[in-house]
Amino acid sequence: MLGYPREDLIGRNWFETAIPEGQREMVKEVFNNIISGNLAPVERFDNEVVTRSGELRTISWTNRLRRDSEGNITGALTSGEDITDRKRAELELIKLNSDLIEKKQEMENFLYITTHDLRSPLVNIVGFSQNLELYIRELRGALAPASLPPGIRETLDKLFGDNIPNALKFVLEGAHRMDSLITALLKVSRQGQVKMKPETVEMNGLLKNITSSLRYQLEEAGGQIEYGVLPPCSADPAAASKLFTNLLDNAIKYRHKDRAPVVNVTGEVKGAMVLYTVADNCSGIPAADLSRIWNLFYQPERPHGSKGEGIGLPMVRLMVEKNGGAIRMESEEGKGSVFYVELPAAEEG
């Protein structure tokens, strides 16, 4: 462990030989206080030692005190395990996690600023394109009574009646699509910056409120949401409401064309977590799309051409993870989907 031959250590002062100079007096004082009975014995502790080559290593010690017939401490039997590499790996993992959180925050800030900066020129594009439509109509009206050669008249009619309006139509459609994307990015960015405030969430009350808010959609589709007694969880109430509303609304929106939507919600406590399942009989997701459904803006092919923004499920996963949980999905095309949502269990009492 220290790199010394055994015979070189016998008779040497442990503190002077193995304890780093800056820690020597403190470790010696703690040891003496334990031996004298002034401190309660410690069965396990970690500290640094200096090897023969001068390298610092971290050792995890296991102690067993020796006592005389009267119960007085006379010494200690100690065994040590070199945990230097494990400690370094733990510190590296902490650093990596810290760096990841920092980079994630930077990305969210960048996304928020960028989407705001994109909105201004986009407003100008839409506004001036609409102005151009107005100007063209005015110009066409002004030229209508003018006496023009037939060839020029035909050219202007084609420009004003077909080419320019079609070009502006593509510009405006592209601008409106870009506006939708920017709006979606802003939603994701804002959700990423919302601080979660976990508290006990009574899931039966939550599902009752969500079902009530989806009443019109359910009646229109002839659908139903079923649930029994659900265990509570610990989560931000607003986030929990949003994520389960999204899952239930999707089941109604992307229902199978030949049957009414039925969604069944169950819950089971598993250790420190609650596992909720949201199972539906909707149109399902093709197997090839399952690995991509959590990607931002990804929209699998749906029957009836139903399309959304492509941010619903990424937002659901974001809210679940920000509350210390996890989510996964199973689906079979034409039969339905099951979402498995894990959230921290509510504290008892």
DRENDRENKOL-28230 format. One record per residue (C-alpha): residue number from 0; x, y, z; residue in three letters. Coordinates in steps of 0.2 Angstrom, whole numbers. Layout:
<rodrens>
<rodren num="NUM" x="X" y="Y" z="Z" residu="ALA"/>
...
</rodrens>
This chain:
<rodrens>
<rodren num="0" x="0" y="0" z="0" residu="MET"/>
<rodren num="1" x="14" y="12" z="5" residu="LEU"/>
<rodren num="2" x="28" y="4" z="-5" residu="GLY"/>
<rodren num="3" x="39" y="0" z="9" residu="TYR"/>
<rodren num="4" x="46" y="-17" z="13" residu="PRO"/>
<rodren num="5" x="38" y="-24" z="29" residu="ARG"/>
<rodren num="6" x="54" y="-23" z="39" residu="GLU"/>
<rodren num="7" x="56" y="-4" z="35" residu="ASP"/>
<rodren num="8" x="40" y="0" z="43" residu="LEU"/>
<rodren num="9" x="42" y="-10" z="59" residu="ILE"/>
<rodren num="10" x="46" y="2" z="74" residu="GLY"/>
<rodren num="11" x="43" y="18" z="64" residu="ARG"/>
<rodren num="12" x="30" y="31" z="69" residu="ASN"/>
<rodren num="13" x="15" y="29" z="58" residu="TRP"/>
<rodren num="14" x="10" y="47" z="59" residu="PHE"/>
<rodren num="15" x="27" y="54" z="54" residu="GLU"/>
<rodren num="16" x="29" y="40" z="40" residu="THR"/>
<rodren num="17" x="12" y="39" z="32" residu="ALA"/>
<rodren num="18" x="1" y="55" z="36" residu="ILE"/>
<rodren num="19" x="3" y="70" z="25" residu="PRO"/>
<rodren num="20" x="12" y="84" z="35" residu="GLU"/>
<rodren num="21" x="-3" y="96" z="34" residu="GLY"/>
<rodren num="22" x="-15" y="83" z="41" residu="GLN"/>
<rodren num="23" x="-3" y="75" z="53" residu="ARG"/>
<rodren num="24" x="-7" y="84" z="69" residu="GLU"/>
<rodren num="25" x="-26" y="83" z="66" residu="MET"/>
<rodren num="26" x="-26" y="64" z="63" residu="VAL"/>
<rodren num="27" x="-14" y="61" z="78" residu="LYS"/>
<rodren num="28" x="-26" y="71" z="89" residu="GLU"/>
<rodren num="29" x="-41" y="62" z="84" residu="VAL"/>
<rodren num="30" x="-32" y="45" z="86" residu="PHE"/>
<rodren num="31" x="-27" y="50" z="104" residu="ASN"/>
<rodren num="32" x="-44" y="56" z="109" residu="ASN"/>
<rodren num="33" x="-52" y="39" z="103" residu="ILE"/>
<rodren num="34" x="-39" y="29" z="113" residu="ILE"/>
<rodren num="35" x="-41" y="40" z="128" residu="SER"/>
<rodren num="36" x="-60" y="38" z="127" residu="GLY"/>
<rodren num="37" x="-64" y="56" z="124" residu="ASN"/>
<rodren num="38" x="-71" y="52" z="107" residu="LEU"/>
<rodren num="39" x="-83" y="39" z="102" residu="ALA"/>
<rodren num="40" x="-74" y="25" z="92" residu="PRO"/>
<rodren num="41" x="-76" y="26" z="73" residu="VAL"/>
<rodren num="42" x="-77" y="9" z="64" residu="GLU"/>
<rodren num="43" x="-74" y="16" z="46" residu="ARG"/>
<rodren num="44" x="-66" y="32" z="40" residu="PHE"/>
<rodren num="45" x="-56" y="38" z="25" residu="ASP"/>
<rodren num="46" x="-40" y="48" z="25" residu="ASN"/>
<rodren num="47" x="-25" y="51" z="14" residu="GLU"/>
<rodren num="48" x="-8" y="43" z="16" residu="VAL"/>
<rodren num="49" x="9" y="47" z="8" residu="VAL"/>
<rodren num="50" x="18" y="32" z="-1" residu="THR"/>
<rodren num="51" x="37" y="29" z="-1" residu="ARG"/>
<rodren num="52" x="37" y="38" z="-18" residu="SER"/>
<rodren num="53" x="28" y="53" z="-11" residu="GLY"/>
<rodren num="54" x="12" y="50" z="-20" residu="GLU"/>
<rodren num="55" x="-5" y="54" z="-10" residu="LEU"/>
<rodren num="56" x="-17" y="39" z="-9" residu="ARG"/>
<rodren num="57" x="-34" y="38" z="-1" residu="THR"/>
<rodren num="58" x="-37" y="24" z="11" residu="ILE"/>
<rodren num="59" x="-53" y="17" z="18" residu="SER"/>
<rodren num="60" x="-50" y="10" z="36" residu="TRP"/>
<rodren num="61" x="-60" y="-2" z="45" residu="THR"/>
<rodren num="62" x="-55" y="-2" z="64" residu="ASN"/>
<rodren num="63" x="-58" y="-14" z="78" residu="ARG"/>
<rodren num="64" x="-53" y="-8" z="96" residu="LEU"/>
<rodren num="65" x="-43" y="-19" z="108" residu="ARG"/>
<rodren num="66" x="-48" y="-18" z="126" residu="ARG"/>
<rodren num="67" x="-41" y="-24" z="142" residu="ASP"/>
<rodren num="68" x="-51" y="-34" z="155" residu="SER"/>
<rodren num="69" x="-58" y="-18" z="162" residu="GLU"/>
<rodren num="70" x="-65" y="-12" z="146" residu="GLY"/>
<rodren num="71" x="-51" y="1" z="143" residu="ASN"/>
<rodren num="72" x="-45" y="4" z="126" residu="ILE"/>
<rodren num="73" x="-27" y="-2" z="124" residu="THR"/>
<rodren num="74" x="-25" y="-1" z="105" residu="GLY"/>
<rodren num="75" x="-34" y="-4" z="88" residu="ALA"/>
<rodren num="76" x="-33" y="-17" z="74" residu="LEU"/>
<rodren num="77" x="-35" y="-8" z="58" residu="THR"/>
<rodren num="78" x="-36" y="-14" z="40" residu="SER"/>
<rodren num="79" x="-36" y="-2" z="25" residu="GLY"/>
<rodren num="80" x="-42" y="-3" z="7" residu="GLU"/>
<rodren num="81" x="-34" y="9" z="-6" residu="ASP"/>
<rodren num="82" x="-49" y="18" z="-14" residu="ILE"/>
<rodren num="83" x="-39" y="31" z="-23" residu="THR"/>
<rodren num="84" x="-45" y="26" z="-40" residu="ASP"/>
<rodren num="85" x="-63" y="25" z="-35" residu="ARG"/>
<rodren num="86" x="-62" y="42" z="-26" residu="LYS"/>
<rodren num="87" x="-55" y="50" z="-42" residu="ARG"/>
<rodren num="88" x="-68" y="42" z="-53" residu="ALA"/>
<rodren num="89" x="-82" y="49" z="-41" residu="GLU"/>
<rodren num="90" x="-74" y="66" z="-42" residu="LEU"/>
<rodren num="91" x="-73" y="65" z="-61" residu="GLU"/>
<rodren num="92" x="-91" y="60" z="-62" residu="LEU"/>
<rodren num="93" x="-96" y="74" z="-50" residu="ILE"/>
<rodren num="94" x="-86" y="86" z="-61" residu="LYS"/>
<rodren num="95" x="-94" y="79" z="-77" residu="LEU"/>
<rodren num="96" x="-112" y="81" z="-70" residu="ASN"/>
<rodren num="97" x="-108" y="98" z="-65" residu="SER"/>
<rodren num="98" x="-101" y="103" z="-82" residu="ASP"/>
<rodren num="99" x="-116" y="94" z="-91" residu="LEU"/>
<rodren num="100" x="-128" y="105" z="-80" residu="ILE"/>
<rodren num="101" x="-119" y="120" z="-84" residu="GLU"/>
<rodren num="102" x="-119" y="116" z="-103" residu="LYS"/>
<rodren num="103" x="-137" y="112" z="-103" residu="LYS"/>
<rodren num="104" x="-141" y="129" z="-94" residu="GLN"/>
<rodren num="105" x="-130" y="138" z="-107" residu="GLU"/>
<rodren num="106" x="-139" y="129" z="-121" residu="MET"/>
<rodren num="107" x="-156" y="134" z="-114" residu="GLU"/>
<rodren num="108" x="-151" y="152" z="-112" residu="ASN"/>
<rodren num="109" x="-144" y="152" z="-130" residu="PHE"/>
<rodren num="110" x="-160" y="144" z="-137" residu="LEU"/>
<rodren num="111" x="-171" y="157" z="-128" residu="TYR"/>
<rodren num="112" x="-160" y="172" z="-134" residu="ILE"/>
<rodren num="113" x="-159" y="165" z="-152" residu="THR"/>
<rodren num="114" x="-178" y="162" z="-154" residu="THR"/>
<rodren num="115" x="-181" y="180" z="-148" residu="HIS"/>
<rodren num="116" x="-169" y="187" z="-160" residu="ASP"/>
<rodren num="117" x="-176" y="177" z="-174" residu="LEU"/>
<rodren num="118" x="-194" y="183" z="-171" residu="ARG"/>
<rodren num="119" x="-190" y="201" z="-175" residu="SER"/>
<rodren num="120" x="-184" y="199" z="-193" residu="PRO"/>
<rodren num="121" x="-198" y="186" z="-196" residu="LEU"/>
<rodren num="122" x="-211" y="199" z="-191" residu="VAL"/>
<rodren num="123" x="-203" y="210" z="-204" residu="ASN"/>
<rodren num="124" x="-204" y="197" z="-218" residu="ILE"/>
<rodren num="125" x="-222" y="193" z="-214" residu="VAL"/>
<rodren num="126" x="-227" y="212" z="-213" residu="GLY"/>
<rodren num="127" x="-218" y="217" z="-229" residu="PHE"/>
<rodren num="128" x="-224" y="202" z="-239" residu="SER"/>
<rodren num="129" x="-242" y="207" z="-234" residu="GLN"/>
<rodren num="130" x="-238" y="225" z="-239" residu="ASN"/>
<rodren num="131" x="-232" y="218" z="-256" residu="LEU"/>
<rodren num="132" x="-248" y="209" z="-259" residu="GLU"/>
<rodren num="133" x="-257" y="225" z="-256" residu="LEU"/>
<rodren num="134" x="-246" y="236" z="-267" residu="TYR"/>
<rodren num="135" x="-248" y="223" z="-281" residu="ILE"/>
<rodren num="136" x="-267" y="224" z="-280" residu="ARG"/>
<rodren num="137" x="-266" y="243" z="-281" residu="GLU"/>
<rodren num="138" x="-253" y="243" z="-295" residu="LEU"/>
<rodren num="139" x="-264" y="230" z="-305" residu="ARG"/>
<rodren num="140" x="-279" y="241" z="-302" residu="GLY"/>
<rodren num="141" x="-270" y="257" z="-308" residu="ALA"/>
<rodren num="142" x="-264" y="248" z="-324" residu="LEU"/>
<rodren num="143" x="-281" y="240" z="-328" residu="ALA"/>
<rodren num="144" x="-288" y="255" z="-338" residu="PRO"/>
<rodren num="145" x="-271" y="259" z="-346" residu="ALA"/>
<rodren num="146" x="-269" y="256" z="-365" residu="SER"/>
<rodren num="147" x="-255" y="243" z="-366" residu="LEU"/>
<rodren num="148" x="-248" y="233" z="-381" residu="PRO"/>
<rodren num="149" x="-256" y="215" z="-380" residu="PRO"/>
<rodren num="150" x="-239" y="207" z="-376" residu="GLY"/>
<rodren num="151" x="-236" y="218" z="-362" residu="ILE"/>
<rodren num="152" x="-253" y="216" z="-355" residu="ARG"/>
<rodren num="153" x="-252" y="197" z="-356" residu="GLU"/>
<rodren num="154" x="-235" y="198" z="-347" residu="THR"/>
<rodren num="155" x="-242" y="209" z="-333" residu="LEU"/>
<rodren num="156" x="-257" y="199" z="-331" residu="ASP"/>
<rodren num="157" x="-247" y="183" z="-328" residu="LYS"/>
<rodren num="158" x="-235" y="192" z="-316" residu="LEU"/>
<rodren num="159" x="-249" y="200" z="-306" residu="PHE"/>
<rodren num="160" x="-261" y="186" z="-307" residu="GLY"/>
<rodren num="161" x="-250" y="171" z="-305" residu="ASP"/>
<rodren num="162" x="-231" y="172" z="-303" residu="ASN"/>
<rodren num="163" x="-230" y="186" z="-290" residu="ILE"/>
<rodren num="164" x="-245" y="180" z="-279" residu="PRO"/>
<rodren num="165" x="-238" y="162" z="-279" residu="ASN"/>
<rodren num="166" x="-221" y="168" z="-274" residu="ALA"/>
<rodren num="167" x="-228" y="178" z="-260" residu="LEU"/>
<rodren num="168" x="-238" y="163" z="-255" residu="LYS"/>
<rodren num="169" x="-223" y="152" z="-253" residu="PHE"/>
<rodren num="170" x="-214" y="166" z="-243" residu="VAL"/>
<rodren num="171" x="-229" y="168" z="-231" residu="LEU"/>
<rodren num="172" x="-231" y="149" z="-229" residu="GLU"/>
<rodren num="173" x="-213" y="147" z="-225" residu="GLY"/>
<rodren num="174" x="-213" y="162" z="-213" residu="ALA"/>
<rodren num="175" x="-228" y="155" z="-204" residu="HIS"/>
<rodren num="176" x="-220" y="138" z="-203" residu="ARG"/>
<rodren num="177" x="-204" y="147" z="-196" residu="MET"/>
<rodren num="178" x="-215" y="156" z="-183" residu="ASP"/>
<rodren num="179" x="-223" y="140" z="-177" residu="SER"/>
<rodren num="180" x="-205" y="132" z="-175" residu="LEU"/>
<rodren num="181" x="-199" y="147" z="-165" residu="ILE"/>
<rodren num="182" x="-215" y="147" z="-154" residu="THR"/>
<rodren num="183" x="-212" y="128" z="-151" residu="ALA"/>
<rodren num="184" x="-193" y="132" z="-147" residu="LEU"/>
<rodren num="185" x="-198" y="146" z="-135" residu="LEU"/>
<rodren num="186" x="-210" y="134" z="-126" residu="LYS"/>
<rodren num="187" x="-196" y="121" z="-124" residu="VAL"/>
<rodren num="188" x="-184" y="134" z="-118" residu="SER"/>
<rodren num="189" x="-196" y="142" z="-105" residu="ARG"/>
<rodren num="190" x="-201" y="125" z="-98" residu="GLN"/>
<rodren num="191" x="-182" y="121" z="-97" residu="GLY"/>
<rodren num="192" x="-180" y="136" z="-86" residu="GLN"/>
<rodren num="193" x="-195" y="133" z="-75" residu="VAL"/>
<rodren num="194" x="-189" y="128" z="-57" residu="LYS"/>
<rodren num="195" x="-199" y="113" z="-51" residu="MET"/>
<rodren num="196" x="-207" y="115" z="-34" residu="LYS"/>
<rodren num="197" x="-211" y="97" z="-29" residu="PRO"/>
<rodren num="198" x="-225" y="93" z="-17" residu="GLU"/>
<rodren num="199" x="-237" y="79" z="-14" residu="THR"/>
<rodren num="200" x="-248" y="77" z="-29" residu="VAL"/>
<rodren num="201" x="-265" y="67" z="-27" residu="GLU"/>
<rodren num="202" x="-266" y="58" z="-43" residu="MET"/>
<rodren num="203" x="-284" y="54" z="-42" residu="ASN"/>
<rodren num="204" x="-289" y="72" z="-40" residu="GLY"/>
<rodren num="205" x="-277" y="77" z="-54" residu="LEU"/>
<rodren num="206" x="-284" y="64" z="-66" residu="LEU"/>
<rodren num="207" x="-302" y="70" z="-62" residu="LYS"/>
<rodren num="208" x="-297" y="88" z="-67" residu="ASN"/>
<rodren num="209" x="-289" y="83" z="-83" residu="ILE"/>
<rodren num="210" x="-303" y="72" z="-88" residu="THR"/>
<rodren num="211" x="-315" y="87" z="-85" residu="SER"/>
<rodren num="212" x="-304" y="98" z="-96" residu="SER"/>
<rodren num="213" x="-304" y="85" z="-110" residu="LEU"/>
<rodren num="214" x="-323" y="82" z="-108" residu="ARG"/>
<rodren num="215" x="-327" y="90" z="-125" residu="TYR"/>
<rodren num="216" x="-314" y="80" z="-135" residu="GLN"/>
<rodren num="217" x="-320" y="64" z="-126" residu="LEU"/>
<rodren num="218" x="-338" y="67" z="-130" residu="GLU"/>
<rodren num="219" x="-334" y="71" z="-148" residu="GLU"/>
<rodren num="220" x="-324" y="55" z="-150" residu="ALA"/>
<rodren num="221" x="-335" y="44" z="-139" residu="GLY"/>
<rodren num="222" x="-320" y="40" z="-128" residu="GLY"/>
<rodren num="223" x="-317" y="37" z="-110" residu="GLN"/>
<rodren num="224" x="-302" y="38" z="-97" residu="ILE"/>
<rodren num="225" x="-302" y="24" z="-84" residu="GLU"/>
<rodren num="226" x="-292" y="24" z="-68" residu="TYR"/>
<rodren num="227" x="-294" y="16" z="-51" residu="GLY"/>
<rodren num="228" x="-286" y="22" z="-34" residu="VAL"/>
<rodren num="229" x="-269" y="29" z="-39" residu="LEU"/>
<rodren num="230" x="-254" y="32" z="-27" residu="PRO"/>
<rodren num="231" x="-249" y="50" z="-24" residu="PRO"/>
<rodren num="232" x="-232" y="56" z="-30" residu="CYS"/>
<rodren num="233" x="-220" y="70" z="-26" residu="SER"/>
<rodren num="234" x="-219" y="82" z="-41" residu="ALA"/>
<rodren num="235" x="-222" y="99" z="-47" residu="ASP"/>
<rodren num="236" x="-241" y="100" z="-48" residu="PRO"/>
<rodren num="237" x="-241" y="111" z="-64" residu="ALA"/>
<rodren num="238" x="-228" y="100" z="-73" residu="ALA"/>
<rodren num="239" x="-238" y="84" z="-68" residu="ALA"/>
<rodren num="240" x="-254" y="91" z="-74" residu="SER"/>
<rodren num="241" x="-246" y="96" z="-91" residu="LYS"/>
<rodren num="242" x="-237" y="79" z="-94" residu="LEU"/>
<rodren num="243" x="-252" y="68" z="-90" residu="PHE"/>
<rodren num="244" x="-264" y="80" z="-100" residu="THR"/>
<rodren num="245" x="-252" y="78" z="-115" residu="ASN"/>
<rodren num="246" x="-252" y="59" z="-114" residu="LEU"/>
<rodren num="247" x="-271" y="58" z="-113" residu="LEU"/>
<rodren num="248" x="-274" y="72" z="-126" residu="ASP"/>
<rodren num="249" x="-263" y="63" z="-138" residu="ASN"/>
<rodren num="250" x="-273" y="46" z="-135" residu="ALA"/>
<rodren num="251" x="-289" y="55" z="-140" residu="ILE"/>
<rodren num="252" x="-281" y="65" z="-155" residu="LYS"/>
<rodren num="253" x="-272" y="51" z="-163" residu="TYR"/>
<rodren num="254" x="-286" y="38" z="-160" residu="ARG"/>
<rodren num="255" x="-289" y="23" z="-171" residu="HIS"/>
<rodren num="256" x="-301" y="27" z="-185" residu="LYS"/>
<rodren num="257" x="-312" y="12" z="-182" residu="ASP"/>
<rodren num="258" x="-314" y="13" z="-163" residu="ARG"/>
<rodren num="259" x="-318" y="25" z="-149" residu="ALA"/>
<rodren num="260" x="-302" y="29" z="-138" residu="PRO"/>
<rodren num="261" x="-301" y="21" z="-121" residu="VAL"/>
<rodren num="262" x="-286" y="26" z="-110" residu="VAL"/>
<rodren num="263" x="-282" y="16" z="-94" residu="ASN"/>
<rodren num="264" x="-271" y="24" z="-80" residu="VAL"/>
<rodren num="265" x="-264" y="13" z="-66" residu="THR"/>
<rodren num="266" x="-251" y="16" z="-53" residu="GLY"/>
<rodren num="267" x="-240" y="6" z="-42" residu="GLU"/>
<rodren num="268" x="-227" y="10" z="-28" residu="VAL"/>
<rodren num="269" x="-210" y="3" z="-32" residu="LYS"/>
<rodren num="270" x="-198" y="7" z="-18" residu="GLY"/>
<rodren num="271" x="-195" y="26" z="-18" residu="ALA"/>
<rodren num="272" x="-204" y="28" z="-35" residu="MET"/>
<rodren num="273" x="-221" y="27" z="-42" residu="VAL"/>
<rodren num="274" x="-224" y="18" z="-58" residu="LEU"/>
<rodren num="275" x="-239" y="25" z="-68" residu="TYR"/>
<rodren num="276" x="-244" y="17" z="-84" residu="THR"/>
<rodren num="277" x="-255" y="26" z="-97" residu="VAL"/>
<rodren num="278" x="-262" y="13" z="-109" residu="ALA"/>
<rodren num="279" x="-272" y="17" z="-124" residu="ASP"/>
<rodren num="280" x="-280" y="8" z="-139" residu="ASN"/>
<rodren num="281" x="-275" y="22" z="-152" residu="CYS"/>
<rodren num="282" x="-267" y="20" z="-169" residu="SER"/>
<rodren num="283" x="-250" y="16" z="-161" residu="GLY"/>
<rodren num="284" x="-233" y="20" z="-167" residu="ILE"/>
<rodren num="285" x="-223" y="11" z="-181" residu="PRO"/>
<rodren num="286" x="-209" y="1" z="-174" residu="ALA"/>
<rodren num="287" x="-196" y="11" z="-184" residu="ALA"/>
<rodren num="288" x="-202" y="27" z="-176" residu="ASP"/>
<rodren num="289" x="-201" y="22" z="-158" residu="LEU"/>
<rodren num="290" x="-183" y="27" z="-155" residu="SER"/>
<rodren num="291" x="-186" y="44" z="-162" residu="ARG"/>
<rodren num="292" x="-202" y="50" z="-154" residu="ILE"/>
<rodren num="293" x="-193" y="59" z="-141" residu="TRP"/>
<rodren num="294" x="-183" y="70" z="-153" residu="ASN"/>
<rodren num="295" x="-188" y="88" z="-155" residu="LEU"/>
<rodren num="296" x="-199" y="91" z="-170" residu="PHE"/>
<rodren num="297" x="-200" y="73" z="-175" residu="TYR"/>
<rodren num="298" x="-218" y="68" z="-180" residu="GLN"/>
<rodren num="299" x="-221" y="50" z="-185" residu="PRO"/>
<rodren num="300" x="-233" y="46" z="-199" residu="GLU"/>
<rodren num="301" x="-251" y="47" z="-192" residu="ARG"/>
<rodren num="302" x="-268" y="41" z="-200" residu="PRO"/>
<rodren num="303" x="-279" y="54" z="-206" residu="HIS"/>
<rodren num="304" x="-264" y="66" z="-208" residu="GLY"/>
<rodren num="305" x="-265" y="71" z="-190" residu="SER"/>
<rodren num="306" x="-250" y="82" z="-186" residu="LYS"/>
<rodren num="307" x="-244" y="92" z="-171" residu="GLY"/>
<rodren num="308" x="-229" y="103" z="-167" residu="GLU"/>
<rodren num="309" x="-218" y="89" z="-164" residu="GLY"/>
<rodren num="310" x="-213" y="95" z="-146" residu="ILE"/>
<rodren num="311" x="-226" y="87" z="-135" residu="GLY"/>
<rodren num="312" x="-217" y="71" z="-130" residu="LEU"/>
<rodren num="313" x="-200" y="80" z="-129" residu="PRO"/>
<rodren num="314" x="-209" y="92" z="-117" residu="MET"/>
<rodren num="315" x="-216" y="77" z="-107" residu="VAL"/>
<rodren num="316" x="-199" y="69" z="-105" residu="ARG"/>
<rodren num="317" x="-191" y="85" z="-100" residu="LEU"/>
<rodren num="318" x="-205" y="88" z="-86" residu="MET"/>
<rodren num="319" x="-203" y="70" z="-80" residu="VAL"/>
<rodren num="320" x="-184" y="71" z="-79" residu="GLU"/>
<rodren num="321" x="-184" y="88" z="-71" residu="LYS"/>
<rodren num="322" x="-195" y="80" z="-57" residu="ASN"/>
<rodren num="323" x="-182" y="66" z="-54" residu="GLY"/>
<rodren num="324" x="-192" y="53" z="-64" residu="GLY"/>
<rodren num="325" x="-190" y="43" z="-81" residu="ALA"/>
<rodren num="326" x="-202" y="39" z="-95" residu="ILE"/>
<rodren num="327" x="-202" y="25" z="-108" residu="ARG"/>
<rodren num="328" x="-215" y="19" z="-121" residu="MET"/>
<rodren num="329" x="-220" y="3" z="-129" residu="GLU"/>
<rodren num="330" x="-232" y="3" z="-145" residu="SER"/>
<rodren num="331" x="-239" y="-8" z="-158" residu="GLU"/>
<rodren num="332" x="-245" y="0" z="-174" residu="GLU"/>
<rodren num="333" x="-264" y="-2" z="-176" residu="GLY"/>
<rodren num="334" x="-266" y="-8" z="-158" residu="LYS"/>
<rodren num="335" x="-261" y="5" z="-146" residu="GLY"/>
<rodren num="336" x="-247" y="12" z="-134" residu="SER"/>
<rodren num="337" x="-242" y="11" z="-116" residu="VAL"/>
<rodren num="338" x="-232" y="25" z="-108" residu="PHE"/>
<rodren num="339" x="-222" y="20" z="-92" residu="TYR"/>
<rodren num="340" x="-220" y="36" z="-81" residu="VAL"/>
<rodren num="341" x="-209" y="35" z="-65" residu="GLU"/>
<rodren num="342" x="-210" y="49" z="-52" residu="LEU"/>
<rodren num="343" x="-204" y="50" z="-34" residu="PRO"/>
<rodren num="344" x="-216" y="43" z="-22" residu="ALA"/>
<rodren num="345" x="-224" y="55" z="-10" residu="ALA"/>
<rodren num="346" x="-217" y="54" z="8" residu="GLU"/>
<rodren num="347" x="-228" y="45" z="20" residu="GLU"/>
<rodren num="348" x="-236" y="55" z="34" residu="GLY"/>
</rodrens>
